[in-house]
């Protein structure tokens, strides 16, 4: 995890199905880049929301 990173909740559409993923990144743009790197350039990103990161809630 990078210094200054926050947790973002990204809502994406994969094969007509909406999914929600948590991404740790510095900015919303970096969160989008992480999702596009994982799922490909053609992925449909619906929303990116900032969520307060709580380190004690990690699995």
N, C-alpha and C positions, 0 to 999 in steps of 0.2 A: 504494500500500500504506500502511496506517495504522501509526502508531507502536504497538508492542506487539502487532502482528499475528503470528499463528502459522499454520501450515499444518494443515488438517484434511482427513482422508480421509472422504468421505461416500459411503455405499453406498445407492443408490436403486433402486427398481423402476419401470421405464418399459415399459409395454405387456407386462407379464409377464416382462421381461428385466432381470436385475440388472446395474447399471452402477456403476462407481466413479469418483468425481470428486474432484479436489483443489480445496480452497477456502481462500483466505487470509482469515482473520477473527480478531477478538480473542477471541471466546468460541464455544463450541459452538452456542449459541442464534443468534448472528450468522451462523454457517455455515449453519444450517438456514434462516434467513431469506433468505440469498443464493440457496440452491437453490430455495426456494419462489418467489422473485421470478422466477427464470429459467425454471422448469418449470411453475409454476402451483400453486395452493393444494392441488390434489387429488393431488399427487405423494406416493408412499409412501416415506418415508425410513426405511431399515432401521437403519443405524448411523452414528455420528459419532465418529471416533477422532482424537485429537491426534497429530500427527506433527511431529518436530523439523524446523524449517525450515532449509534449507541454501541461502543465496543463490547460491552458486557452481554449484549444479545446475540453475539456471534455463536455459530455452532461449532 
